[in-house]
């Protein structure tokens, strides 16, 4: 992902005493150990050193909306979905006071679609070519022009105009700092511990000069009242997102959030207690089973890009999912999975009308309290016991499953279905036992893993 000059310098440099970190190797510490011991709900095997991730227990009156999402993001690359059809879907949802439940298994009425096999391109590309698909060469030219323009406006007479090639090297060196991990940037140019990749490609003072003047947009053209907190870096986000929107979709899709570690000053910075990296910028992703991103939106603290009326009717998390599923367009037969942060009754109902099969963990108070067994009664049942209830409109089913803890899941196409057996560690008998697992749990775990 470095520039071509930076890669050549790296190959020619004597780096025998340095070890490049691997993506598979992480820091050894409390946070990493905690991540290794946590697995998805309904996993195939739970050992004595692992625990499942279950949705948090909430009181009946505790229903949280996680705030607001404010993104002034261009929709130029989104597939066009007629607004009239969305209004029709909202008109066809069941009013909350009319939702009723009965003990019945759900019947999937969504026709399965055929998805072509996505073959991997046999051509072996260099890291630079692959990186250029997401960050094109033209973007570096824009960065060079905007950086020179900013230096001119700032009356920095000693600033030497930069070029696209120099900006590309600057990005490559910044990516390299994440590999070598020196605690201070100036150390990469120190006499005794310097790295040829840095010293041979750019002088230290020039590196910091470009770093301090780097700009992606014209400050005079951007409005001071802009509601977009990421307006100054929007071009690079749009470039990456455009490439993601060009990728062919697979059958199994997921919606989830990710925290990009960041401890600096920014209005969109979040703190989420209990996360391995609690401080950072939040991004909502639509991605595939194997982690390939197909669309994303950036979380901001105010002025959400989501329709307030839509958010009020179906909930904030559900509105995020509907916004990201515009990427699917008119295609039907996809299976979509998400966790309890996004799950709402009307979301599953709308997705079913659009021909999208969906399932996820839920907060039971968002589903008008189906008459399932209480937690006290469930704890008396054998491990693996499950109960299912389906709404009278037959759009949504809720499953309550007893494993080492109680968890709730909802779906618009599958419930208990065909059970399978999974291995669980029994603390009492000190050995593995086989536990029945509902089909919705198996599908959710395999897709979200």
DACOR-V975195 format. One record per pair of residues at least 24 apart in sequence whose C-alpha atoms are under 6 Angstrom apart, sorted by the first residue. I is the first residue (numbers start at 1). J is the second residue. Records with the same first field share a line. If there is no record, write none. Layout:
I: J / J
This chain:
1: 127 / 128 / 131
2: 172
3: 168 / 169 / 172
9: 197
10: 197
13: 196
31: 276
40: 445
42: 441 / 445
44: 422
45: 423 / 424
46: 424
47: 425
48: 425
60: 365
68: 304
69: 299 / 300 / 304
70: 300 / 302 / 303 / 304 / 305
71: 228 / 304 / 305
72: 228
79: 329
100: 391 / 392
101: 370 / 390 / 391 / 392
102: 389 / 390
103: 389
104: 389 / 390
108: 413
110: 355
112: 333
113: 333
134: 240 / 243
140: 164
143: 216
146: 215 / 216 / 217 / 218
147: 213 / 214 / 215
244: 294 / 295
245: 294
251: 334
252: 289 / 335
253: 287 / 288 / 336
254: 286 / 287 / 336 / 337 / 338
255: 285 / 286 / 338
256: 284 / 285
257: 283 / 284 / 285
258: 282 / 283
268: 300 / 301
289: 447
314: 346
317: 342
318: 342 / 347
332: 356
348: 412
349: 395
357: 413
358: 411 / 412
359: 410 / 411
360: 409 / 410
361: 408 / 409
362: 408 / 409
384: 435 / 436
414: 440
415: 440
